[in-house]
Amino acid sequence: MVSLFANLDSQRLARVSGTVLLAVREKGVRSVALTSADEQLDLSVLADTLMENLRASDPELDLAFRLAPGLLSTAEGAVKVRGADASLLVVRAGHCHLGPVRQATEHLLASKTPLLGIILAETRNPVPRILRRVFGVS
């Protein structure tokens, strides 16, 4: 399993997309369930951004994202995950506790759908914004 960490507001998303592309090619999947334990998380923005970056890297890529929010709270999420070739779990930093993340991971592993990785979204940069601006650090 590949662990992916990305701040959705930064340039690092391109690196995450590259890692996802490698995992997708290695597993030979055509559909990926993008899911989370948090039903409040809007996965459509991440799916669109990931697909944009993936298509920039490989215009011939034949891949579809299935959005399955609220994996632990809805049966619909579980059905979408089982119908996909692989899955990615999205976790919001500071918003989701370890228990639901473990539960969602166990659920995904039990579904026999390969788990490509975990995306830790909305991470905070430890360097204050003013210092990043002054020194030009992202």
CORMO-V243163 format. One record per pair of residues at least 12 apart in sequence whose ideal C-beta (glycine too) atoms are under 7 Angstrom apart, sorted by the first residue. I is the first residue (numbers start at 1). J is the second residue. If there is no record, write none. Layout:
# CORMO-V243163
I|J ; I|J
This chain:
# CORMO-V243163
1|115 ; 1|117 ; 2|19 ; 2|23 ; 2|116 ; 2|117 ; 3|117 ; 3|118 ; 4|16 ; 4|19 ; 4|20 ; 4|117 ; 4|118 ; 4|119 ; 5|120 ; 5|123 ; 6|119 ; 6|121 ; 7|123 ; 7|125 ; 8|46 ; 8|121 ; 8|122 ; 10|138 ; 11|138 ; 13|49 ; 13|53 ; 14|53 ; 16|119 ; 17|50 ; 17|53 ; 17|54 ; 17|57 ; 18|57 ; 20|50 ; 20|54 ; 20|116 ; 21|54 ; 21|57 ; 21|58 ; 23|116 ; 23|117 ; 24|63 ; 27|86 ; 27|114 ; 29|85 ; 29|86 ; 30|62 ; 30|63 ; 30|64 ; 30|85 ; 31|64 ; 31|66 ; 31|84 ; 31|85 ; 32|63 ; 32|65 ; 32|84 ; 32|85 ; 32|86 ; 32|87 ; 32|88 ; 32|116 ; 33|66 ; 33|68 ; 33|80 ; 33|81 ; 33|84 ; 33|87 ; 33|113 ; 34|46 ; 34|47 ; 34|65 ; 34|66 ; 34|67 ; 34|68 ; 34|88 ; 34|90 ; 35|68 ; 35|69 ; 35|71 ; 35|77 ; 35|81 ; 35|87 ; 35|89 ; 36|69 ; 36|71 ; 36|89 ; 36|90 ; 36|91 ; 37|71 ; 37|72 ; 37|96 ; 37|100 ; 37|101 ; 37|103 ; 37|104 ; 38|92 ; 38|95 ; 38|96 ; 39|69 ; 39|70 ; 39|73 ; 41|69 ; 41|90 ; 41|92 ; 43|67 ; 43|69 ; 43|90 ; 44|67 ; 46|90 ; 46|121 ; 47|65 ; 47|67 ; 51|65 ; 66|80 ; 66|83 ; 66|84 ; 68|80 ; 68|81 ; 71|104 ; 71|107 ; 72|100 ; 72|103 ; 72|104 ; 72|107 ; 81|108 ; 81|111 ; 81|113 ; 82|111 ; 82|113 ; 84|113 ; 86|113 ; 86|114 ; 86|116 ; 87|108 ; 87|113 ; 87|115 ; 87|116 ; 88|116 ; 88|117 ; 88|119 ; 89|104 ; 89|105 ; 89|108 ; 89|115 ; 89|118 ; 90|119 ; 90|121 ; 91|118 ; 91|120 ; 91|121 ; 92|121 ; 92|122 ; 93|120 ; 93|121 ; 93|122 ; 93|123 ; 93|124
